[in-house]
Amino acid sequence: MMKLNVLALFMAGCILCSGADYSKELAPVKSGKINTARAEWWGYNSVDCTKNLQKALNSGVKKLIISKQDGPWLVKKTLILPSDIEIVFEDGAEIKAAPGCFKRNVNSLLKARGRKNLILRGKGIITMRKTDYQNPKLYKPGEHRHTLGLFSCENVKIEGLTLQKSGGDGIYVNKVKNILIDKVILDDHHRQGISVISAKNLLIKDCIIKNTKGTAPECGIDFEPNRPNEKLVNCRVVNCRFEDNANSAINITYSNVVSKTVPIDILVENCLFKGGKYGVSFLQMQKKGKESTAKGNIRYKNCRIDSPAFSAMHIDTIRSTGPQIVFKNLVVSQPKSPTAPLYFYLRKRLNENSGNFKFINCKFTAPFAKYIIDCCNYSSGALDKITGTVDFNGKQVKLSDFIKTHEFDKKPPAEKMRKVNASKLKTAGFKAVPGRKCNFMLRGASDILLYAKKQQKITIGFEYMRLGRYKTPPLKLTLTAPDNSKIPLGNLEYKSKQTQQFSFIPKQDGAYILQMSRYINCLIVKECSAPWAVFCRKKKGLYQLLAPNGNIYFTLPPNADELCFGISGSGGRSTVDAIVKVENKIVASAKKVVRSKYFYIDLEPVNKSRLVTLSVQANGGFYIMLPGPLLPIFSNSPENVFIEK
């Protein structure tokens, strides 16, 4: 009798929620006589459908129909999906996250863990509230409020649905097997359209993935295992369209993969990548070892990259001993960006060569790009194993020859930045050169070195500039004296096109260091009553200037029999012309340097310091690299060059 009362109360609740009595329909469901049911049988509520939908999912039916109602099925917490069920959405039926809910960062709208034989299909809509989650006044920031999370699942099909506006990924898959995502639209997600952490036999076909924007990586699909035991095996992306995802259409990161016995196997075929910063991207931030722990094959066939904002491909620190990456019948249209379509970025941690790319019958149209490849190299390796002949703006370019011609196959100098004891520095005594001095527009962490004499007042003037939308916070200026005591100068405020002066009276002779914040936007030393130079703090003596035009001076130490240093442009339209002189004699030159040009110059040793003049014409960003035995100090005037006592 008690069981009958409970059932009666349950039926009454259903009537209250939906306005209809479905007790007759529910009775055979409870008895197991029918395997198909409709969600409204458990009740539709315009304010909260969470409990009723979860009861419907847990009812044991093999097929559950989500019907189209006057409004969405509002859900206040994660719905847990069961095994052995087909969930069918009627056209226009919508499950939507309720406002003010999903406060925890890991609260997905739908989740399945350890499930098998799960189908979600139909022209329905699954929606979250991305703009709410991005509002720090309403929600703690996060990136794991996924529309659908699949964990350790097997035999799953997702067909025809639209998933939109999540606070994380449209679909997150990890440790899954036999997964089909077919004709799905993934729109306006915060982090990724789809994140693939670990998968075997994954097919993504005929999908539209667009408008991903909010937090990095901001890709259409991101293949990115987190742990060594996570694999990417037989993963296929076929006939998909990617539009205006903020970063790249497809990113593949295999930093943590150890796949010697189970190699990576990814195929992308017949896909369009439109808009975004890049078409496709790759990243391998492997921390240890001189050989890639990831092996296998990554293949792109018959794909098109259209209108990337920066470059068609961004290739970040990919090891040449890793998976082979093949592009066959790729067509690239890069109508506006001046950046080279193949952009390689080699970070310091890379301790081997980068590459293992093969291009077959590929065509690149990039009318504003000067070169097919650009390489920014801060590693101890070089470009290697990049093969194929491509059509670049109507001309055939053999990539291996191009790399050799532009010296991208040469490793940077192995020397590290020379350590400098400022108390042992003095001016070299070279004579001044008449004429206009090169203005150094300083960016980032910069130390300014002054040589002052006791009791002689020193005045230095700065112009603090704003570039782009970068911040210009007040800069606290403090000098470090030769005895390591601190001398406060005051705060440098942003004042457009104004020179601000600071003064001090030194108590001792010697080198004084003015250490600037690494967060500076841009500044120029407009005047200084003492000899001054730029003192590089970064590793390998790397320093960034903006568009220097004129002479840069530094010194070659006594008895040096070679001069080795590097310059680099910022790519795209930004190039550098350079002439190198030692004691006013030309010893080397270079034209239209894009990235990472190293000068290796043999010299007769002499028992004195020698002045090196680097004459540059740069129309954009510029880097100078001064590894040891060179002092990481340079100036815009010979009389301001420093040497060690």
SULHU-V836125 format. One record per residue. N is the residue number from 1. RES is the residue in one small letter. D_LAST is the distance of its C-alpha to the last C-alpha in Angstrom with 1 decimal. Layout:
BEGIN
[[N | RES | D_LAST] [N | RES | D_LAST]]
END
This chain:
BEGIN
[[1 | m | 101.7] [2 | m | 98.3] [3 | k | 96.7] [4 | l | 98.9] [5 | n | 97.8] [6 | v | 94.1] [7 | l | 94.8] [8 | a | 96.8] [9 | l | 94.0] [10 | f | 91.5] [11 | m | 93.9] [12 | a | 94.2] [13 | g | 90.5] [14 | c | 90.5] [15 | i | 93.2] [16 | l | 91.3] [17 | c | 88.1] [18 | s | 89.6] [19 | g | 92.9] [20 | a | 94.6] [21 | d | 96.2] [22 | y | 94.9] [23 | s | 96.5] [24 | k | 98.6] [25 | e | 95.7] [26 | l | 93.6] [27 | a | 96.4] [28 | p | 96.3] [29 | v | 92.5] [30 | k | 92.8] [31 | s | 95.4] [32 | g | 93.4] [33 | k | 96.1] [34 | i | 93.8] [35 | n | 90.2] [36 | t | 89.5] [37 | a | 89.0] [38 | r | 87.7] [39 | a | 85.1] [40 | e | 87.3] [41 | w | 89.8] [42 | w | 87.5] [43 | g | 87.2] [44 | y | 85.1] [45 | n | 83.6] [46 | s | 81.9] [47 | v | 79.5] [48 | d | 78.7] [49 | c | 79.7] [50 | t | 77.3] [51 | k | 79.9] [52 | n | 82.6] [53 | l | 80.3] [54 | q | 79.0] [55 | k | 82.6] [56 | a | 83.5] [57 | l | 80.6] [58 | n | 81.7] [59 | s | 85.4] [60 | g | 85.4] [61 | v | 86.5] [62 | k | 85.3] [63 | k | 85.1] [64 | l | 84.1] [65 | i | 84.5] [66 | i | 82.3] [67 | s | 84.5] [68 | k | 83.7] [69 | q | 84.5] [70 | d | 84.4] [71 | g | 80.9] [72 | p | 78.2] [73 | w | 78.4] [74 | l | 76.0] [75 | v | 74.2] [76 | k | 72.4] [77 | k | 70.8] [78 | t | 70.0] [79 | l | 73.0] [80 | i | 73.0] [81 | l | 74.5] [82 | p | 76.8] [83 | s | 77.5] [84 | d | 80.4] [85 | i | 80.8] [86 | e | 81.0] [87 | i | 80.0] [88 | v | 81.4] [89 | f | 80.5] [90 | e | 83.1] [91 | d | 81.9] [92 | g | 79.9] [93 | a | 80.0] [94 | e | 76.8] [95 | i | 75.2] [96 | k | 72.7] [97 | a | 70.4] [98 | a | 71.8] [99 | p | 69.8] [100 | g | 67.8] [101 | c | 67.8] [102 | f | 65.5] [103 | k | 63.0] [104 | r | 61.3] [105 | n | 58.7] [106 | v | 60.4] [107 | n | 63.9] [108 | s | 65.0] [109 | l | 68.3] [110 | l | 69.8] [111 | k | 68.7] [112 | a | 70.0] [113 | r | 68.8] [114 | g | 70.3] [115 | r | 73.0] [116 | k | 75.0] [117 | n | 77.2] [118 | l | 76.2] [119 | i | 77.0] [120 | l | 76.1] [121 | r | 77.6] [122 | g | 79.1] [123 | k | 78.1] [124 | g | 77.1] [125 | i | 74.0] [126 | i | 71.6] [127 | t | 69.6] [128 | m | 67.0] [129 | r | 65.4] [130 | k | 61.9] [131 | t | 61.3] [132 | d | 62.4] [133 | y | 60.0] [134 | q | 57.1] [135 | n | 57.9] [136 | p | 55.7] [137 | k | 58.3] [138 | l | 61.0] [139 | y | 59.2] [140 | k | 56.2] [141 | p | 54.2] [142 | g | 54.7] [143 | e | 55.2] [144 | h | 58.0] [145 | r | 61.1] [146 | h | 62.5] [147 | t | 65.8] [148 | l | 66.7] [149 | g | 65.0] [150 | l | 66.2] [151 | f | 65.1] [152 | s | 66.3] [153 | c | 69.2] [154 | e | 71.3] [155 | n | 73.7] [156 | v | 72.8] [157 | k | 73.8] [158 | i | 72.7] [159 | e | 74.7] [160 | g | 75.1] [161 | l | 73.6] [162 | t | 71.2] [163 | l | 68.4] [164 | q | 66.5] [165 | k | 64.2] [166 | s | 62.8] [167 | g | 60.0] [168 | g | 58.5] [169 | d | 59.9] [170 | g | 63.2] [171 | i | 63.7] [172 | y | 61.6] [173 | v | 62.5] [174 | n | 61.2] [175 | k | 62.7] [176 | v | 65.6] [177 | k | 68.0] [178 | n | 70.4] [179 | i | 69.5] [180 | l | 70.8] [181 | i | 69.6] [182 | d | 71.9] [183 | k | 72.4] [184 | v | 70.3] [185 | i | 68.7] [186 | l | 65.4] [187 | d | 64.5] [188 | d | 61.9] [189 | h | 60.3] [190 | h | 57.2] [191 | r | 55.1] [192 | q | 56.9] [193 | g | 60.3] [194 | i | 60.5] [195 | s | 58.0] [196 | v | 58.7] [197 | i | 57.1] [198 | s | 59.2] [199 | a | 62.3] [200 | k | 64.7] [201 | n | 67.2] [202 | l | 66.1] [203 | l | 67.7] [204 | i | 66.7] [205 | k | 69.0] [206 | d | 70.2] [207 | c | 68.0] [208 | i | 66.5] [209 | i | 63.2] [210 | k | 61.8] [211 | n | 59.9] [212 | t | 57.7] [213 | k | 55.2] [214 | g | 53.8] [215 | t | 51.2] [216 | a | 49.2] [217 | p | 49.9] [218 | e | 52.7] [219 | c | 54.3] [220 | g | 57.8] [221 | i | 57.7] [222 | d | 54.8] [223 | f | 55.1] [224 | e | 52.7] [225 | p | 53.4] [226 | n | 51.8] [227 | r | 52.3] [228 | p | 52.4] [229 | n | 56.2] [230 | e | 56.8] [231 | k | 58.0] [232 | l | 58.7] [233 | v | 61.7] [234 | n | 64.1] [235 | c | 62.8] [236 | r | 64.4] [237 | v | 63.9] [238 | v | 66.7] [239 | n | 67.9] [240 | c | 65.8] [241 | r | 64.6] [242 | f | 61.3] [243 | e | 60.9] [244 | d | 58.1] [245 | n | 56.3] [246 | a | 53.1] [247 | n | 50.8] [248 | s | 52.4] [249 | a | 56.0] [250 | i | 55.3] [251 | n | 52.1] [252 | i | 51.8] [253 | t | 49.3] [254 | y | 49.4] [255 | s | 46.2] [256 | n | 48.3] [257 | v | 50.9] [258 | v | 51.6] [259 | s | 54.4] [260 | k | 54.6] [261 | t | 58.3] [262 | v | 59.1] [263 | p | 57.2] [264 | i | 56.7] [265 | d | 59.5] [266 | i | 59.4] [267 | l | 61.5] [268 | v | 61.4] [269 | e | 64.1] [270 | n | 65.7] [271 | c | 63.6] [272 | l | 62.4] [273 | f | 59.1] [274 | k | 59.1] [275 | g | 56.5] [276 | g | 53.7] [277 | k | 50.0] [278 | y | 50.4] [279 | g | 53.4] [280 | v | 52.4] [281 | s | 49.3] [282 | f | 48.0] [283 | l | 45.4] [284 | q | 44.3] [285 | m | 41.7] [286 | q | 42.2] [287 | k | 39.8] [288 | k | 39.9] [289 | g | 40.7] [290 | k | 40.0] [291 | e | 43.5] [292 | s | 45.6] [293 | t | 48.1] [294 | a | 50.3] [295 | k | 52.6] [296 | g | 55.5] [297 | n | 56.5] [298 | i | 56.1] [299 | r | 58.3] [300 | y | 59.0] [301 | k | 62.1] [302 | n | 63.7] [303 | c | 61.5] [304 | r | 60.5] [305 | i | 57.4] [306 | d | 58.2] [307 | s | 56.0] [308 | p | 52.8] [309 | a | 50.6] [310 | f | 47.4] [311 | s | 48.0] [312 | a | 50.9] [313 | m | 48.9] [314 | h | 45.9] [315 | i | 44.7] [316 | d | 42.1] [317 | t | 40.4] [318 | i | 43.6] [319 | r | 43.3] [320 | s | 44.8] [321 | t | 46.5] [322 | g | 48.4] [323 | p | 51.7] [324 | q | 52.6] [325 | i | 52.9] [326 | v | 55.5] [327 | f | 56.6] [328 | k | 59.9] [329 | n | 61.6] [330 | l | 59.0] [331 | v | 59.4] [332 | v | 56.6] [333 | s | 57.1] [334 | q | 53.9] [335 | p | 55.1] [336 | k | 52.5] [337 | s | 49.1] [338 | p | 46.5] [339 | t | 44.8] [340 | a | 45.3] [341 | p | 48.3] [342 | l | 46.6] [343 | y | 43.5] [344 | f | 41.3] [345 | y | 38.7] [346 | l | 36.7] [347 | r | 34.9] [348 | k | 32.0] [349 | r | 34.4] [350 | l | 36.2] [351 | n | 35.4] [352 | e | 38.0] [353 | n | 39.3] [354 | s | 41.3] [355 | g | 44.8] [356 | n | 48.2] [357 | f | 50.0] [358 | k | 53.1] [359 | f | 54.6] [360 | i | 58.2] [361 | n | 60.0] [362 | c | 57.8] [363 | k | 57.7] [364 | f | 54.9] [365 | t | 55.6] [366 | a | 52.5] [367 | p | 52.8] [368 | f | 49.6] [369 | a | 47.4] [370 | k | 45.6] [371 | y | 45.3] [372 | i | 47.2] [373 | i | 44.1] [374 | d | 40.9] [375 | c | 38.3] [376 | c | 35.5] [377 | n | 33.5] [378 | y | 31.0] [379 | s | 32.3] [380 | s | 31.7] [381 | g | 35.0] [382 | a | 36.8] [383 | l | 40.3] [384 | d | 42.9] [385 | k | 46.7] [386 | i | 47.6] [387 | t | 50.7] [388 | g | 53.5] [389 | t | 54.3] [390 | v | 54.7] [391 | d | 56.1] [392 | f | 53.4] [393 | n | 54.9] [394 | g | 57.5] [395 | k | 55.4] [396 | q | 55.1] [397 | v | 51.6] [398 | k | 50.9] [399 | l | 48.3] [400 | s | 46.8] [401 | d | 46.3] [402 | f | 44.8] [403 | i | 42.3] [404 | k | 41.3] [405 | t | 41.1] [406 | h | 38.8] [407 | e | 36.6] [408 | f | 37.5] [409 | d | 38.2] [410 | k | 34.6] [411 | k | 32.5] [412 | p | 29.2] [413 | p | 26.1] [414 | a | 26.0] [415 | e | 22.3] [416 | k | 21.3] [417 | m | 18.7] [418 | r | 15.2] [419 | k | 14.3] [420 | v | 11.4] [421 | n | 10.2] [422 | a | 10.1] [423 | s | 9.0] [424 | k | 5.4] [425 | l | 5.8] [426 | k | 6.3] [427 | t | 9.0] [428 | a | 9.1] [429 | g | 11.9] [430 | f | 14.6] [431 | k | 18.1] [432 | a | 20.3] [433 | v | 23.3] [434 | p | 26.7] [435 | g | 28.9] [436 | r | 29.3] [437 | k | 26.4] [438 | c | 26.8] [439 | n | 27.7] [440 | f | 26.2] [441 | m | 29.0] [442 | l | 27.2] [443 | r | 29.1] [444 | g | 28.9] [445 | a | 25.9] [446 | s | 23.1] [447 | d | 20.0] [448 | i | 18.9] [449 | l | 15.3] [450 | l | 15.3] [451 | y | 13.0] [452 | a | 15.2] [453 | k | 15.8] [454 | k | 18.1] [455 | q | 21.8] [456 | q | 21.6] [457 | k | 23.7] [458 | i | 22.3] [459 | t | 24.9] [460 | i | 24.8] [461 | g | 27.9] [462 | f | 29.0] [463 | e | 32.0] [464 | y | 33.2] [465 | m | 35.4] [466 | r | 38.1] [467 | l | 38.5] [468 | g | 41.8] [469 | r | 43.1] [470 | y | 40.0] [471 | k | 39.6] [472 | t | 37.5] [473 | p | 37.2] [474 | p | 35.5] [475 | l | 31.8] [476 | k | 30.4] [477 | l | 27.1] [478 | t | 24.8] [479 | l | 21.2] [480 | t | 18.9] [481 | a | 17.0] [482 | p | 13.7] [483 | d | 16.3] [484 | n | 18.1] [485 | s | 21.0] [486 | k | 23.0] [487 | i | 23.9] [488 | p | 27.0] [489 | l | 27.5] [490 | g | 30.9] [491 | n | 32.6] [492 | l | 32.3] [493 | e | 35.9] [494 | y | 37.3] [495 | k | 38.8] [496 | s | 39.8] [497 | k | 38.2] [498 | q | 36.9] [499 | t | 33.5] [500 | q | 32.6] [501 | q | 30.2] [502 | f | 28.1] [503 | s | 26.5] [504 | f | 24.5] [505 | i | 23.3] [506 | p | 19.9] [507 | k | 20.1] [508 | q | 16.4] [509 | d | 13.3] [510 | g | 10.9] [511 | a | 11.4] [512 | y | 15.1] [513 | i | 16.8] [514 | l | 20.4] [515 | q | 22.0] [516 | m | 25.2] [517 | s | 28.2] [518 | r | 29.0] [519 | y | 32.4] [520 | i | 31.5] [521 | n | 33.8] [522 | c | 31.9] [523 | l | 29.9] [524 | i | 28.4] [525 | v | 25.8] [526 | k | 28.0] [527 | e | 26.0] [528 | c | 22.9] [529 | s | 22.1] [530 | a | 18.3] [531 | p | 16.0] [532 | w | 16.6] [533 | a | 16.4] [534 | v | 18.2] [535 | f | 16.6] [536 | c | 18.9] [537 | r | 20.3] [538 | k | 22.9] [539 | k | 23.2] [540 | k | 22.3] [541 | g | 20.2] [542 | l | 23.6] [543 | y | 24.1] [544 | q | 27.2] [545 | l | 27.8] [546 | l | 31.2] [547 | a | 32.4] [548 | p | 29.4] [549 | n | 30.6] [550 | g | 28.1] [551 | n | 24.6] [552 | i | 21.8] [553 | y | 18.4] [554 | f | 15.5] [555 | t | 13.0] [556 | l | 13.8] [557 | p | 11.2] [558 | p | 11.7] [559 | n | 15.1] [560 | a | 16.4] [561 | d | 20.2] [562 | e | 21.2] [563 | l | 20.6] [564 | c | 22.2] [565 | f | 22.5] [566 | g | 25.5] [567 | i | 27.4] [568 | s | 30.6] [569 | g | 33.3] [570 | s | 35.6] [571 | g | 38.7] [572 | g | 42.1] [573 | r | 42.2] [574 | s | 38.4] [575 | t | 36.8] [576 | v | 33.6] [577 | d | 33.3] [578 | a | 30.0] [579 | i | 28.6] [580 | v | 25.3] [581 | k | 23.7] [582 | v | 20.8] [583 | e | 20.1] [584 | n | 23.4] [585 | k | 25.4] [586 | i | 27.4] [587 | v | 26.9] [588 | a | 28.7] [589 | s | 30.9] [590 | a | 33.0] [591 | k | 36.0] [592 | k | 37.4] [593 | v | 35.0] [594 | v | 36.6] [595 | r | 34.7] [596 | s | 31.8] [597 | k | 31.0] [598 | y | 28.2] [599 | f | 26.8] [600 | y | 26.4] [601 | i | 25.3] [602 | d | 25.0] [603 | l | 22.8] [604 | e | 22.4] [605 | p | 19.0] [606 | v | 16.9] [607 | n | 14.0] [608 | k | 11.8] [609 | s | 10.9] [610 | r | 14.2] [611 | l | 15.7] [612 | v | 18.3] [613 | t | 21.2] [614 | l | 23.6] [615 | s | 26.8] [616 | v | 29.0] [617 | q | 32.5] [618 | a | 33.3] [619 | n | 36.5] [620 | g | 35.9] [621 | g | 33.4] [622 | f | 30.3] [623 | y | 27.7] [624 | i | 24.3] [625 | m | 23.0] [626 | l | 19.4] [627 | p | 19.5] [628 | g | 16.9] [629 | p | 15.1] [630 | l | 14.5] [631 | l | 12.5] [632 | p | 15.5] [633 | i | 14.5] [634 | f | 16.7] [635 | s | 18.0] [636 | n | 21.1] [637 | s | 19.6] [638 | p | 17.1] [639 | e | 15.7] [640 | n | 14.8] [641 | v | 12.8] [642 | f | 9.3] [643 | i | 6.5] [644 | e | 3.8] [645 | k | 0.0]]
END
